[in-house]
């Protein structure tokens, strides 16, 4: 059979200007799930192709020819696009449609309205039986993969869209469970691969010629001894890439040996969830870190020339606009390379979603807005539009020309130019949001500013 995997992108992320802005943020990569599932199906003798909408405009007239099964992977913000494509494929082709991913796993009955089958959870142990028809349930609840070493590595030969970076997951899940996090609920319990399995995958990507690599673990340094052993092997076997990204927590500053090994192994770009400088806010979202940890982490990363992407969550109930601005200023003060402001988003299946639903504070059920860039709930200490403005302000004030030259002096011309590109993208994006809020009647920003989401939106969300 011919099976095609598609990872959809929302309308905004399919636009040329957004793709241009994204090119300044980092290198292109691909979600590993479809490449792993596709590897399983290819090994079983099927013809498999994998596509990502984020980087390329796909020719669906050509792509749909001769396809027997479409598999669509959806997050919450991409669910409307996934449903649109699924409905189209079912209407225009004779192919079956299978939906999976975080959003269908959380709301399988909703997803089942648009697909022949929905896979809930990790699909490796059921994908072949579902595709070949041995499992025919409309909603297939997949068992957790206990031994991750049994999972094949992503097969990049079946990927038909651009990809400059290899993604590696040495673990699944996270020992922590922040109240706003979706992945810690999708991938439970926390599990690790053997070090040898991870190193074998890295050898493969070196042979394929990848120069960039991402550790896509929710928290690569969750087990410091494990992370250190991977780094030692990378150094010893010259499995060092030009740039390697990873997710970490503020507590990594406590282990100087770990920081030394991260630096030597070229794990030189890390996203750390600072979230807020308000300790009450950190406790509220169960972050399990102290403000002092944040300050110490920033200093430690700077010493080891590891570029910090400072992630902030905007709109936590305990935070005021002043708290948000203080956090942004702090990110600049500690020399963060990039800022990732994320509006607190009540994703279905999370504790914060249940809380806001019970309190009637969810403003919309338009899932495309649930992308951490749009306010979808009523904040405690400001209006929805005021929080949206703080999001725009945070990017606009963090990225400026002066800081771009400071980054250039610290890390080199290429990184300074990337920072200048981000500054331009931030200013253009905030200007466009402001115009839409004033003149774009019918747009989500216009509705937020003019109070058209409010009670009606909350009432609609009550049925979720």
N, C-alpha and C positions, 0 to 999 in steps of 0.2 A: 504494500500500500504506500501511497504518497501522503506523508504527514507534514503539515506546515505549522510551526510555532510562531506566534506573533506576540510581541510585547507592545501594547498600545501606548500612545502618549496623548495627553490632553490637548485640546485645541491650542492653548497658549504655547505649549512646548513644541508644537509642530510648526510654529511660525519661524520664518528665516531670522528675524531679529533676535528671537530667544535663543536659537541655535548658535548665533554669533556670540551672544553674551556667554552662553555656556562654554564656548571654546576657550574663554579666558579663565574659567574656573578650574578646569582640569582636562585630562585626556579622555578620549572616548573609550567606553568599556561596555560590556554586555552583562545582563543579569545571568547568573550561572544556572538557575533552575532549568530553563528550557534546554540549555546545552548539555546538562546532565541527563535529563529525561530523553532528549533526542539521541544521546549516545546509547542509551539502553535500547531504544527502538531501532537505531541503525545496526547495532550488533545483532539484533534479531532478524535482520534482512530487509528492513523497510527503507524506503527513500525518505530522507528527512531534510528539511530546510528550516532555518531559524532567521527571523527578521525582527529588528527593533525600529519602531517608528520615531524614536527620539532624535535620531541623527539623519534620517533619510526619508524623503517623500516616496512612498511605495506605490508601484503601479499595480493596482489590484486587478485590473482587467487581465494582465498577464499572469500575475501571481496565483490567481484562483484556478487556473486551467489544470484539470486532471487531478485535483486534490481530493483525497478520500476523507481525511480528518483534519480539522483545524483545532489547534490547542491555543487558547488565549490565556495569558497570565495577567491578572489585574490587581492593582492596589486600589485603595478607596478613590483617589482622585482620578484614576484612569478607568474606573468601572463604567461610567457612562459611555466612553469611547469603546471599551470592550463589548458592551451590550449592543452598541450601534453596529459594530463589525459582525458580531455573532448573528444578529438579526438579518443582516444583509447576506451573509454566507448561507444561512438556512433558507432564505428566500430565493436567492439567485443560483445556488449550486445544489447538488445532491449530496454534499459532504456532511458528515457529522460534525458537531461543534462540542468541544470540551472546554470548560472554564475551570481555572484554578488560581491559586495565589491567595494573598492575605485577605482581600475583601470577600471573594466567594467563600473562603473558608469560614469567615465570620458570619456572613449572611447567605448561606447556601440556598435557601428557599427563594430569595430574591434573584440570585444568579440563575437558578434553574428555570426561570421564566424565559431565559434567553438562550438556553443551551440544551443539548441532548443529555449531557451528563455534567456533573460538577464534582470535582475532586476536592475534598476537605483535608487540609494538612499536607504532609510531605508525600509527594507522589511516587517516589522511586519504587515502592513495593507493589504498586497497583497499576502503573501506567501501561505496561504491556498487556495485562489482562483486560483493562478497559478498552484500549485501542483495538485489540483483537477480538473483542466481543464476549469474553468469558465472564466478565463482570458487567451487568447491564443495569444496575441500580441507577436511578436518576441522580441520587446523591451518594457518592462513594466516600466513606470515611476511612481514610488511609491510616494504617498504623504507623507509629513513630519508628524511624530508623534507629535502632539501638547501636549498631556497629557501623560507624561512619566510614571505616576502612573498606567496607563492602560496596560503597557507592562509587561508581566510576567518575573519573575527572571530567570536567567540561570538554566537549569536543568542538574546538573552534573551526574545524573544517566544514561544519554544516552551517556556520553563521554566514549569512549573505549580505550583511550590512557592515558598515565600517566599525573597526575596533582596534585601538592602539594599545590597550592595556589588558593584561591578563588578570582575572579576578580569582582569588583563592579564598576558600573558607576552611580554616583549620579547625573550627568548632561551630556548633549551632547553639543558639540560645544565649542567655546571659545569667550569671548567678544573681543579678539584681532584677528588680521588677518595678521600674518607675511607673507611676500611675498613668502616664500618657503614652507609654510605649506599646507598640503593636507586635513587634518581632519577638519580644520575650514571651509573648503569649502564643504566637504561632509555633515557635520552635522551643518546645519544652519537653523534657528537662534539658539542662545545659549538658552538652556532650562534646568530647574532643576526639579528633583523629590521632592516630599515632604520629610521632614526629617523622618516622620513616616514610609514611604515606604522604605527608606534606612535602617532604624533600623530593620525593619521586615526581610529584606534580611540578615542582619548581624546575627540576631538570628538564622536563618536557617543554616548559615554556621558554627556557633558555635555547633549546634546540630549535624551537619555532621562531626564534629571533625577536621575542618581545623585549622591549627596552624598559617598559613601565609595568608595574605590578601593584595591585591593591590586595591587602588582607581585608576581606569583607566581613570578618567576624564582628559581632556586635561589640565585643570588648576583647581585643587581641591579647591584652596584658592581664586578663582576669586571673590567670594562673601564671605568676611571674616566672617560676621555674620552667614551665613548659615553653613560654615565650623565649626565655633565654636559651634553651636548648635548640630551638628552631634557628635563632639568630647565630648561634655558634656553628651550626651545620652550614648555614648559608655562607658564612665567612670562610670556613674551612674548605668548602667545595666551590668557591667562587660563584655562588648563586646570587650575586649582588646585582641589583638592577639600578638603572640610572636614577629612578625615583620610585619609592615604595610608600604607599599610603596605608594608614591603619587607623582604627578607632581605639581610643584609650580612655581611661578615667584619670581624674586628678591624682589619685593615690599612687600613680606610677613614679612620682617624684621621690618616694621613700626608698627606692631601690637604685642606688648609684650604679651597681654592676649592670642592672637591666638597661639603664640609660646609656651606658658605655657600649653595650652590645647592639642596642637599637641604632646608635650612631654609626658603628662600624659596619653594620649590615645594610646601611643606607635606607633604613626605615625613617625617612627624613621628612615626612609630612603626616601630621596626626590631627584628627578631629577629636576634641575633648569637650564633653558637655559641661560647660560652666553653668549654664542655665540662668543663674541669678546670683547677685551678691547679697541678697536678702536671706538670712538663715531661715527665717520662718517660711519663706517660699520653697527653699530647698527641702525642708522637712515635710512640707505640704505634699510635694510630689514624690516623696519617699526616695530622694536622691542619695541619701546616705553619704553625704560629704559635707565638710565644713568650709566656710569662707577662707580660713587659713590654708586649707589644702589647695584651693584655687590659686592663691597668691604664690605658694611654694612651687606648684606645678609650672606656672608660667616662667618663673626664674630658672628652674631646672631644664626645661626644654630649650630656653635661650642659650644656656651654657653649652648644650650639646648640639646646637645648630639644627634642631628639629623644628621645622616650621609648624606653627600652631594655627589650626583653624578653630577659632573660638565659637562654639555653638551656644546660642542663647535661646531660651524659651520665653516668649513675650506673652504676658497676659495671665500669669499664675495669679490666683485669687489674692494672695498676700502682697503682690507687687503693685506699686503705683507707677505713673509715668516717670516720676523722679527715679525710682528704682531701675527702670529700664535704661534710662539715660546714663545712670551711674555705671551700669554694667557695660554699656557700649564704650564709655570713656575708659573704663578699666581695661577692656580688651585692647584699646589703642595704647594705653600706658604700658602694658606688658609686652608690646611689640608683636601682637598677633599678626600673622601673615595674611589671614583671611578671616572674615566674620561670616557666620552662618546664622542670621537671625531667623527664628522659626516661631510663628504664631502658634501658641498652644492650640492644638486641634483635637477635639473630642472624637477620636476614631472609634467606630463601633467595636465592641469587644474589650475596650479598656475601662479601667475604673473611673477615669474622669468622664468618659461618655455616660456611664450609668448615673453618676452624680448629677451631671448637667441635665440629663433627660428627666430625672426625677424632680429637679428644681425648675423645669420648664425654661431652661436657658439656651437650648439649641435653637439657632435662628433659621436653619435651612436644612433641607434634605437633598439639596443639589450636591451630589458627591464630588463633582468636579472642583468645587470650591474647597474641598478638604485636602489642600496641598501644602499646608503650613505657611502659605503666603497670604491667605485670606482669613478674615475673622468670621467664624461660623457659630459663635456663641456670645452671650451677653456677659461681658466682664464685670468684675465686682467694683472696681474703683475708677472706671471711665466708661464712656459710651463705646459701642462697637466701632464707630468711625474713628474715635480718638485712638483706640488701639491700632487700627489700620494705619493711621497717620504716624504712630510711633514706629511701626514696622518700616515705613518708608523713610522716616527720619534716621533710623539706625543705620541703614545702608548708605544713605546720602552723607551722613556725617563721618562714618568710619572710613569710607573710600574717598580720598581726595588726592590732589596732585602732590602735596608735600609728603604725605606718608608713602606715596609710590616711590619717590626718590630715596626715602629712608630704607625701604625694602630693597631697592636696587643696590644701595651701598652695602647692605648686610649680606644679600644672597646672590647678587649679580644682575646684569642687565635683563636677562630673559624674564626673571621673576618680577623685576620692577615694571617691565612693559606689560606683563600679565596683570599686575596690580592697576596700572593705568587703564587697561581695558575694562577691568571690573568697575573702576570709578566711573568711566563713561557709561557703562551698562546700567549702573545703579542710578545715575542721574537721569538717563533716558527713561528707565522703567518707572521711577517715581513721578516724573513729569507726565508720562502716559496715564498712570493711575489717577493723578490729579485731574487731568482733562476728562477722563471717563467719569469721574465722580461729579464733575460740574455739568458736563454736556451730554454724557452717554446715557440718556434716558433708557431704561430697560437693562442697563448693565448692572452687574452685582455691586460695583463700587458706588454707582448712583443710588442704588437701593440702601446701601449701608449709610451713606452720608445723609440721605433724606429720610431715614427712619422707616423704610418700606419693608424691612425684613421682620423686625420686632415680634410682636405677639402672633401675627399670622404665621410667621415662620416657625415659631415655637410650637404652635398648635399642630402644624403639619408634622413637625418632628416627633410629636408625642406618639405617633403610630409606629415609630421605628423599633 
